[in-house]
Amino acid sequence: MIFRSDRVAAHWDTWVYKHLDTYYLYYLITERGPGEGFGVATSKDGVHWQDHGWALRQSAENSHYLGTGAVWKAADFDDSGRFICNYSEHRRDANGRNIQNILFAWSTDLLCWTKFGADTMFRIDPEQYDPFGRWDCIFAFPRPEGGYWGTWTATGKQTQGIVGIGYSEDGLQWTALPPAVVDPPVEESGAIYPVGNRYWGMFGVDGAMRSYQAEEPTGPYLPPAKNAVFLRSGHTYFSRFLPTQGELLVNHHCISGVHLGAPANCPITYVAPFKLAQVDEEGVMRWYYWRGNEALKAAPISSESGELDFKTGVVIEGDVILPQIGQRPLSVRFAVGDRHYVLRVLPAGVLQMGVTDPSGSNWSTALQVDRECRLGATVLLRILARAGMMEVYLDEHFMECWTMGCHAAKTVAISCDDSRLTNLRMWQMSLEPAGAP
């Protein structure tokens, strides 16, 4: 929602690393297929980004696609000043079959990356993993005894629905351990990170990012009793943890629409605002509004304004008296041309996102979200809306992202005639337009 590169035609997964006072955002470039390389952008505040374009391109040996990675410090960083990133490529074997391997590159400035040679390639462990399956996207986090734990997307040799797990003493040479069992099964590993006395996993299942936890980094990983789905399918994807000084953040991308020209049928994605990840008193990991996103607010907008600049984006806040059981929902309407999108607040803070006709009839639900969080009788409703995308928060709790299906729209009219919504405030986003989809 807050950044899309205008240096490339399309991108997908993202990962972020913070060093000193600068955020480094990496985006997987998908101009011709699932991945051809990655680009980088930088920011001092995590909101306003300077795009530097391509950072690493696939090699001539790549026979399928280049996959997502992550960044960490080399074990000898104090001497070498080197950062390490990983990415994946495919090589054909003697029978012409694609085999995915993880490779590495290094940098001293996090902008320009130099590939290591093939001697550092992390190859699939055929004893424990499918030799022709996924082997992609290490996310590393520190081991108490030194070096790194890592998780990655992998395919089990005997059991499906697992994630790769292993360790590295130096951040470059990796050892695979037996697969981490995950139940229910998953397809992709976004990240694992320790919080409190648990290891929390964000794993991809059918296009959704789900929450898992374990007592050990090697698993087994099970879902929590509440808030088991961080991001729902079709609207956003591939969350990663972003450790910073004193805060654990989350980054992911959101989907605005689909390219109709070149590259045809490729999703139009933006970097979503960062979220704050915390484990609450019930032992449940939840995402919250990150205070750094206050930098999104630019000029205030009168609540009496008509059509607003949807391409640049709008921040909306108001106080809502939650409906009681048996009462009608509170509805906020977004008119985009002749299409009417509605956000409905139900009892206990359940949210529905959907569409109606101009009369308000023929309601169709696109998403329904219940975070099962503790809310008071009156809550702060916060909405971020831009270019056919929406994010919603209740009392700082992140609720959900919504791909509305109107990514080319330039204006939006917002209305609510319910007295249970008071103290309505709106701001234009401080972002420059990211280019027409």
C-alpha positions in Angstrom: 0.0 0.0 0.0 2.9 2.4 0.7 5.5 1.4 -1.9 5.6 -0.1 -5.4 8.7 0.1 -7.5 8.5 2.0 -10.7 11.9 0.6 -11.8 10.4 -2.8 -12.7 7.1 -4.0 -14.2 6.1 -6.3 -11.3 7.2 -7.7 -8.0 5.9 -10.1 -5.4 7.5 -11.3 -2.1 9.4 -8.8 0.1 11.9 -8.9 3.0 13.3 -6.1 5.1 16.5 -5.6 7.1 17.2 -2.7 9.4 20.8 -1.6 9.9 21.6 1.4 12.1 19.0 4.1 11.1 18.0 2.7 7.7 15.5 0.1 6.5 16.4 -1.9 3.5 13.4 -3.3 1.6 14.0 -6.1 -0.9 11.4 -7.1 -3.5 11.3 -10.2 -5.7 11.2 -9.0 -9.3 8.6 -11.0 -11.4 8.5 -9.3 -14.7 8.5 -12.5 -16.8 7.7 -15.3 -14.3 7.9 -16.3 -10.6 11.2 -14.5 -10.2 14.2 -13.2 -12.1 16.1 -11.3 -9.3 15.4 -8.8 -6.6 15.5 -5.0 -6.1 16.1 -2.8 -3.1 14.7 0.4 -1.7 15.7 2.3 1.4 13.9 4.4 4.1 14.8 6.3 7.2 11.3 6.0 8.7 9.9 2.8 7.3 7.2 4.7 5.4 8.8 6.8 2.7 11.0 4.9 0.3 13.8 5.6 -2.2 13.9 3.0 -4.9 17.3 1.8 -6.1 16.0 -0.8 -8.6 17.8 -4.1 -9.4 20.2 -5.4 -6.8 20.8 -9.0 -8.0 19.9 -10.8 -11.2 19.5 -14.5 -11.9 22.4 -16.3 -13.5 22.5 -17.9 -17.0 22.4 -21.3 -15.3 19.0 -20.7 -13.8 16.6 -23.1 -15.5 13.3 -22.1 -13.9 13.0 -19.1 -11.5 14.9 -17.2 -8.8 13.3 -17.4 -5.3 12.9 -15.1 -2.3 15.6 -14.7 0.4 16.4 -12.8 3.5 19.4 -10.9 5.0 21.6 -11.3 8.1 25.1 -10.5 9.3 28.0 -12.8 8.6 29.4 -14.4 11.8 32.6 -12.4 11.2 30.8 -9.1 10.6 32.9 -7.2 13.0 36.0 -8.0 10.9 34.6 -8.3 7.4 31.6 -5.9 7.5 29.7 -8.3 5.4 26.0 -9.0 5.2 24.7 -12.2 3.7 21.6 -12.8 1.6 20.2 -16.0 0.2 18.2 -16.7 -2.9 17.4 -19.8 -4.9 17.9 -20.9 -8.5 17.3 -24.1 -10.4 19.8 -26.3 -12.2 19.0 -29.1 -14.6 20.4 -32.6 -13.8 21.6 -35.1 -16.3 18.0 -36.1 -17.0 16.9 -32.5 -17.6 14.9 -32.2 -14.3 14.9 -28.9 -12.4 16.5 -29.1 -9.0 16.2 -26.1 -6.7 19.2 -25.0 -4.7 19.8 -22.1 -2.3 22.7 -19.7 -3.1 24.2 -16.8 -1.3 25.6 -13.3 -2.0 27.4 -10.7 0.2 27.4 -7.0 0.5 29.0 -4.3 2.7 26.4 -1.6 2.0 23.2 -3.7 1.6 22.7 -2.2 -1.8 25.3 -3.8 -4.1 25.4 -7.6 -3.9 28.2 -10.0 -5.0 27.4 -13.6 -5.5 29.4 -16.3 -3.8 30.6 -19.2 -5.9 28.9 -22.6 -6.3 31.0 -24.0 -3.4 28.7 -22.4 -0.9 25.5 -23.6 -2.6 23.1 -25.2 -0.1 21.8 -28.3 -1.8 18.8 -30.4 -1.0 19.5 -33.0 1.6 18.1 -36.1 -0.3 18.1 -38.3 2.8 15.5 -36.2 4.6 13.9 -34.1 1.8 12.4 -34.7 -1.6 15.4 -34.2 -4.0 13.0 -32.7 -6.6 10.9 -30.6 -4.3 11.0 -27.0 -3.0 14.2 -25.7 -1.4 13.8 -22.0 -1.0 14.0 -18.9 1.1 16.0 -19.2 4.3 14.9 -16.9 7.1 17.7 -16.8 9.7 17.5 -15.9 13.4 20.2 -16.0 16.1 21.1 -19.1 18.1 21.8 -18.5 21.8 25.1 -20.5 21.4 26.1 -18.5 18.4 25.5 -18.7 14.7 22.0 -19.0 13.3 18.9 -21.1 13.2 17.1 -21.1 9.8 13.8 -22.1 8.4 13.0 -22.4 4.7 10.4 -23.8 2.3 11.0 -27.4 1.7 9.3 -30.6 0.6 9.4 -33.7 2.8 10.6 -37.0 1.5 8.1 -39.0 3.5 5.7 -36.5 5.0 4.1 -33.5 3.2 3.3 -30.2 4.9 6.6 -29.6 6.7 9.2 -26.8 6.7 12.9 -27.0 6.4 14.9 -26.4 9.5 18.7 -26.2 10.1 21.6 -24.2 11.5 24.8 -22.4 10.5 27.8 -21.6 12.5 29.0 -18.8 10.2 25.8 -17.7 8.4 27.0 -19.1 5.1 27.5 -22.9 5.4 24.2 -24.5 6.4 23.3 -27.9 7.9 19.9 -29.4 7.3 18.1 -31.1 10.2 15.1 -33.4 9.9 12.0 -31.5 8.7 10.1 -29.6 11.3 6.7 -31.3 11.5 3.8 -28.8 11.2 0.2 -29.8 11.9 -2.0 -28.9 10.1 0.3 -29.1 7.1 1.7 -26.1 5.3 3.2 -25.2 1.9 5.7 -22.4 2.5 7.8 -21.1 5.4 7.8 -17.3 5.9 9.7 -17.0 9.1 10.3 -18.3 12.6 11.3 -16.1 15.6 11.5 -16.6 19.4 9.1 -14.5 21.5 8.9 -15.3 25.2 9.2 -19.0 25.8 7.8 -20.0 22.3 9.0 -20.1 18.8 6.5 -18.5 16.5 6.1 -19.5 12.9 4.4 -17.7 10.0 3.7 -20.3 7.3 1.9 -20.2 4.0 -1.2 -22.4 3.4 -3.4 -22.0 0.3 -2.3 -18.4 -0.1 -2.9 -17.5 3.5 -0.3 -16.8 6.2 -1.1 -18.8 9.3 0.3 -18.7 12.9 2.1 -21.6 14.5 4.1 -22.1 17.7 6.5 -24.6 19.2 8.6 -25.1 22.3 11.7 -25.7 20.3 12.9 -24.3 17.0 12.8 -27.8 15.5 9.1 -28.1 16.3 6.6 -29.7 16.2 4.6 -26.6 15.3 0.9 -26.3 16.2 -1.6 -23.5 15.7 -2.6 -21.3 18.7 -6.2 -21.4 20.1 -6.9 -17.9 18.8 -5.8 -15.7 15.9 -4.6 -18.7 13.8 -4.7 -16.8 10.5 -2.6 -13.7 10.2 -3.4 -12.9 6.6 -6.2 -14.3 4.5 -5.8 -15.6 0.9 -6.1 -13.5 -2.2 -5.6 -10.1 -0.6 -2.0 -10.2 0.7 0.8 -12.6 1.3 4.1 -13.8 2.6 4.7 -12.1 5.9 8.2 -12.0 7.5 9.5 -10.9 10.8 11.6 -7.7 11.0 13.6 -7.5 14.3 14.5 -4.0 15.3 15.9 -2.4 18.4 13.2 -2.9 21.0 10.4 -3.9 18.5 9.5 -7.0 16.5 7.9 -5.9 13.3 6.2 -7.7 10.5 6.4 -6.9 6.8 4.3 -8.3 3.9 2.9 -7.3 0.6 -0.7 -6.5 -0.4 -2.4 -6.9 -3.7 -4.1 -4.1 -5.6 -5.2 -5.8 -8.8 -4.0 -7.7 -11.8 -1.9 -6.3 -14.7 -3.8 -6.5 -17.9 -0.8 -5.6 -20.1 2.7 -6.9 -19.9 3.4 -8.8 -17.7 -0.1 -10.2 -18.4 -2.2 -11.6 -15.5 0.5 -10.7 -12.9 -0.7 -9.4 -9.6 -0.1 -5.7 -8.9 1.5 -5.6 -5.4 2.6 -3.0 -3.0 4.5 -3.1 0.3 2.1 -3.0 3.2 2.6 -0.8 6.2 4.7 -2.5 8.9 2.9 -4.1 11.8 4.0 -4.5 15.4 4.1 -8.2 16.6 3.5 -9.0 20.2 2.3 -11.9 22.3 -0.6 -10.9 24.6 -1.4 -12.0 28.1 -3.3 -15.0 26.7 -0.2 -16.2 25.0 -1.5 -15.3 21.6 0.6 -13.5 18.9 -1.2 -10.5 17.5 -0.3 -7.8 15.1 -0.8 -4.1 16.0 -0.7 -0.7 14.4 2.9 0.4 14.2 3.3 4.0 15.5 5.9 4.7 12.8 3.0 4.7 10.4 1.8 8.0 11.8 4.3 9.4 9.2 1.6 8.5 6.6 -0.6 11.4 7.7 -0.2 14.5 5.6 -2.8 17.3 5.2 -6.0 16.9 7.2 -9.2 16.4 5.1 -12.6 17.8 6.1 -15.2 15.1 6.9 -17.4 17.1 4.5 -15.1 16.5 1.6 -16.6 14.8 -1.5 -14.4 12.6 -3.7 -10.9 12.0 -2.2 -7.6 11.2 -3.9 -7.7 7.4 -3.8 -4.5 7.0 -5.8 -2.4 8.8 -3.2 -4.4 7.3 -0.3 -6.4 8.3 2.7 -6.0 7.7 6.5 -9.4 7.6 8.4 -9.9 7.5 12.1 -13.0 7.6 14.3 -14.5 6.4 17.6 -17.0 3.6 17.3 -19.5 2.4 19.8 -19.6 -1.4 19.1 -23.0 -2.8 18.2 -24.5 -5.1 20.7 -25.9 -8.5 19.9 -29.1 -8.0 18.0 -28.2 -4.5 16.8 -27.6 -3.7 13.1 -23.9 -3.4 12.1 -22.2 0.0 11.7 -21.5 0.5 8.0 -18.8 2.7 6.4 -19.4 3.1 2.6 -16.7 3.7 0.0 -18.1 4.8 -3.4 -15.7 4.3 -6.3 -17.5 5.2 -9.5 -20.6 3.1 -9.7 -19.2 0.5 -7.3 -20.0 0.6 -3.5 -17.7 -1.1 -1.0 -18.8 -1.4 2.6 -17.0 -2.0 5.8 -19.3 -3.4 8.5 -18.5 -3.5 12.2 -20.5 -6.2 14.1 -20.8 -7.0 17.8 -17.6 -7.9 19.6 -15.5 -6.2 16.9 -16.2 -8.8 14.1 -15.6 -7.1 10.8 -17.2 -7.8 7.4 -15.9 -6.3 4.1 -18.1 -6.5 1.1 -20.0 -4.8 -1.7 -23.6 -3.6 -2.3 -25.5 -1.9 -5.0 -26.1 1.9 -5.0 -29.2 1.5 -2.8 -27.3 -0.4 -0.2 -29.0 -3.7 -1.0 -27.7 -7.0 -2.4 -24.9 -7.3 0.2 -22.1 -9.7 -0.8 -19.4 -10.5 1.8 -15.8 -10.6 0.6 -14.2 -11.1 4.0 -15.2 -11.7 7.6 -12.7 -11.4 10.4 -12.9 -12.1 14.1 -9.6 -11.7 15.9 -11.2 -12.8 19.2 -9.5 -10.0 21.0 -10.6 -8.0 24.1 -12.2 -4.7 23.2 -14.0 -2.1 25.2 -17.5 -0.7 24.5 -16.0 2.0 22.4 -13.1 1.4 20.0 -10.8 3.4 17.7 -11.5 2.5 14.1 -8.5 3.1 11.8 -8.7 2.6 8.1 -5.9 3.0 5.5 -7.2 3.0 2.0 -5.3 3.4 -1.3 -5.5 2.3 -4.9 -8.1 -0.4 -4.4 -6.5 -1.7 -1.1 -7.7 -1.3 2.5 -6.3 -2.1 5.9 -8.4 -1.9 9.1 -7.5 -1.7 12.7 -9.7 -1.7 15.9 -8.1 -0.3 19.0 -4.6 -0.8 17.5 -5.4 -4.5 16.6 -4.7 -5.3 13.0 -7.8 -6.8 11.6 -7.2 -7.5 7.9 -6.2 -6.3 4.4 -8.8 -6.2 1.6 -8.2 -6.2 -2.2 -11.3 -4.2 -3.3 -11.0 -4.8 -7.0 -10.8 -1.2 -8.2 -7.0 -0.6 -8.5 -7.2 1.9 -11.3 -9.7 4.2 -9.5 -8.4 7.7 -8.9 -11.0 8.9 -6.4 -13.2 7.6 -3.6 -16.1 9.1 -1.6 -16.5 8.0 2.0 -19.7 8.2 4.0 -21.3 6.9 7.2 -24.6 8.2 8.6 -24.5 6.2 11.8 -24.4 8.1 15.1 -22.3 5.4 16.6 -19.3 6.7 14.6 -18.0 10.0 16.2 -15.0 12.2 16.1 -14.3 11.3 12.4 -10.8 12.5 11.2 -9.2 12.0 7.8 -5.8 12.8 6.3 -4.4 12.5 2.8 -1.5 10.1 2.8 1.9 11.7 2.5 3.1 9.3 -0.3 3.7 10.3 -3.9 1.7 8.2 -6.4 3.6 5.0 -7.2 2.7 5.1 -10.8 -0.4 4.0 -12.6 -1.1 0.3 -12.5 
